Amino acid sequence: MLKFWSHKYTLQPLTSLGALAEGKVRSGALLKIQWPDQKIGYADLHPWPELGDAELDAQLAAISKGHLSHLVEQSIWLARKDAMIRSGGKNAFQGLAKVKNHFLITDFTRVEDLTIEEIKKQGFTTVKVKVGRRLEDEAKWVEKFLRMHQLGVRLDFNSKATPDSFERFVNSINPALRPRIEYAEDPFAYDPETWAAANQLLPLALDQEYDRVQWDKLKAPLPFKVVVIKPARQDMKKAVDHANKFGLKMVITSALDHPVGIAHALLCAGELKKFYPNQLLDCGCLSQRSYKANDFSTSMIVQGSYLVEIPGTGIGFDHLFDKTTWTAL
Ligand code: MG
């Protein structure tokens, strides 16, 4: 029998988080899990009711009754990885392959040129921009950005465009600049035919539309080129198998969750990088900057687009876990 404890937290976004979530405070819970072998591991549980997840309190209540949501199952899988490394007294990030991350822009209306100059200085080579709210303004901003800055751009539409508005968006951007758009993520609800057409305009990346894909019926060439994998939300082994089978590029990202979730995403990305150095693109794990700093985010030692270390055993944060108040579930 597993034993569970939880600690509820909130995260305060610094700006709007994208087309799915405005600037509202977000809620989640840290989980402490003990296995019958006495090993203890930690993970995050950060539901996105906007994506159809059950609310946090319902998920926690269900754990006490022995019902585990798919998010909780992922948390257990991640916590077990932490427990194995933690019980050996090792730090998960020491000796791990280094993974570069993109810079996330959740609200481009709040980004100043000075900020962009600063992130270039820090060594970022790619930015990911959340779009899908006002496509015309966004296309103008993206074009201006590409003209002014020698950085790669990833666009995340969160399925808020349509086949027509996506085509208009792409066509309004100077063709000479378009090759610097690395990919467009979830332009609109997944459909093999309309995605195949859109994939001719810009390389597409599959993220939240992942569950709609019937993998066993897919045939090459696929209507997308990249698969975004969130270890907090997806069975990673299955997703990596799909990517391998079809020769897709992979990007590991956080779920815009707590630094504990980010640490797990970074660990998964580093482990994958060792085996897939070319198939794994820049990842999207350093999302702690999207929220007001807390004790956990300030314990992460980050240099530019890389995580350097999180001191402690396992995924780190030992002293913070020790002083956290835990509630048995
Ligand atoms: Mg996305």
Boltz pocket constraint, residues with backbone or C-beta under 6 A from the ligand:
constraints:
  - pocket:
      binder: B
      contacts: [[A, 156], [A, 158], [A, 185], [A, 186], [A, 207], [A, 208]]
      max_distance: 6.0
